[in-house]
Amino acid sequence: MKNKLVAGKTIQEWTSRFPLINNMINDEEVFWVNPKYTVFDEAAKKINLTEDDVKDAEERLNRFSPFIMAHFPETKDKNGIIESPIVRIPNMQGAISKMFDQETLGDLILKMDSHLAIAGSIKARGGIYEVLKHTEDLALENNLITLEDDYSKLAQDEYRKFFNQYTIQVGSTGNLGLSIGIMSAKVGYKVVVHMSSDAKQWKKDLLRSKGVTVVEYASDYSEAVKEGRKLSDADPKSYFVDDENSENLFLGYSVAAGRLKKQLEDMNIVINPDNQLFVYLPCGVGGGPGGVAFGLKLIFKDNVHCFFAEPTHSPCMLLGMMTEKNEEVCVQDFGIDNITAADGLAVGRPSGFVGKTLEELLSGIYTVQDDKLHALLSTLADTEKIYLEPSACAGIPGIVELFKNESHLEYLKKNNLIDKMSNAVHIAWATGGSLVPKESMDEYYRLGLEALKNY
Ligand SMILES: *Cc1c(COP(=O)(O)O)cnc(C)c1O
């Protein structure tokens, strides 16, 4: 282990250059401020994706809204737009201030992607978008539709038969598989989901009940992706959703930002230089939080500050961005085990595409212990009657982390934000939970009460 080279350096060379890695190897919680964080207008010049790409994704989702309504009647009240509510959680804010003995300035809001229609997680954004994008591409190439058509016609049997010649494949820790699997099966595709060892049994069962082929791997997420990609590439009628590199997924996620802006305005919240927005996003491979953060930066520019949250046992994006080696490093290289109760975040190797795109846009990353995730889960249930899965709780302690001590305060000081914090708006992005079966949720809750004894 000692002399092993990781992206050209020994572990010791890495830890002497970045001492924080020592804490990470010991599974301790850390808070990292991105030294490359830059003003938006400068950072944006180096990125290929633009506002037009996000707008294009938005318009595509609008075109598909009649199709979504036809297949998923539960989306009718939102006209076929899959979007989640935001809610203030003052009781939870009070509870965590007490729990961590830490004053928190500003208002804490929960973005409830946990309750997104169809897939019950943030994956209902990127995953569903990518399946629909591919569907539109195929339908246009084969002259089945024009951009002006009512896409609900694609829900008819003759079109489902057409799509049934094609296969969609994806590697997943669980939730991406659910989102891609459920939507692909509705469109008519054959679907193969390659599940990592972290994936919960109920997710596999649910997918199989919808006719999806689930292939199980004893290894972690990166292996499941690798195998899935290989099998898909060997079949010309198969399309692989590449969670590590897909721009489509990323853009699907980014659409959240414009919709959030409207939701904030409906609550009379305007983000400007005196009213800054802080957003805390649970991060696995990076596409979900990365896409949302990118969308937010396009809209709110220097008035929004995005932080990723990772489990202490799977801090892949932090390793990738800190070392600037991105997908060349994985947590296992450093002897970190990638075993966490936060199954949606159990990813050992980050997306290089996301790490590079957000290189100068991401404010920082912090890590969270599993016990704390459970404690937050049961506290949120008790204070606000909202039930999330463990992964989805990782964004909640962000508001506490920001103010925790002198080294954490560095970010606010460096950006001259200290005296603006009483007006700040903090959003914890709750990324999943509503599909979790009751028995599993009861168990999470019980673990939470157990963990709370340590606070
Ligand atoms: C997938 C997932 C995330 C993170 O998304 P990535 O694109 O993997 O970074 C966060 N929370 C939950 C519940 C998820 O399923």
The ligand as an SDF file (V2000), in Angstrom:
LIG
                    3D

 15 15  0  0  0  0  0  0  0  0999 V2000
  -27.8800    9.3860   -7.2290 C   0  0  0  0  0  0  0  0  0  0  0  0
  -28.2220   10.0540   -5.9770 C   0  0  0  0  0  0  0  0  0  0  0  0
  -27.5280   11.1840   -5.5490 C   0  0  0  0  0  0  0  0  0  0  0  0
  -26.3390   11.7760   -6.2430 C   0  0  0  0  0  0  0  0  0  0  0  0
  -26.3810   11.8720   -7.6390 O   0  0  0  0  0  0  0  0  0  0  0  0
  -25.0620   11.5620   -8.4630 P   0  0  0  0  0  0  0  0  0  0  0  0
  -25.4200   11.9160   -9.8430 O   0  0  0  0  0  0  0  0  0  0  0  0
  -24.7530   10.1010   -8.2950 O   0  0  0  0  0  0  0  0  0  0  0  0
  -23.9860   12.3970   -7.8880 O   0  0  0  0  0  0  0  0  0  0  0  0
  -27.9300   11.7440   -4.3600 C   0  0  0  0  0  0  0  0  0  0  0  0
  -28.9400   11.2460   -3.6320 N   0  0  0  0  0  0  0  0  0  0  0  0
  -29.6380   10.1690   -4.0280 C   0  0  0  0  0  0  0  0  0  0  0  0
  -30.7580    9.6840   -3.1810 C   0  0  0  0  0  0  0  0  0  0  0  0
  -29.2950    9.5360   -5.2060 C   0  0  0  0  0  0  0  0  0  0  0  0
  -29.9760    8.4520   -5.5950 O   0  0  0  0  0  0  0  0  0  0  0  0
  1  2  1  0
  2  3  1  0
  2 14  2  0
  3  4  1  0
  3 10  2  0
  4  5  1  0
  5  6  1  0
  6  7  2  0
  6  8  1  0
  6  9  1  0
 10 11  1  0
 11 12  2  0
 12 13  1  0
 12 14  1  0
 14 15  1  0
M  END
$$$$
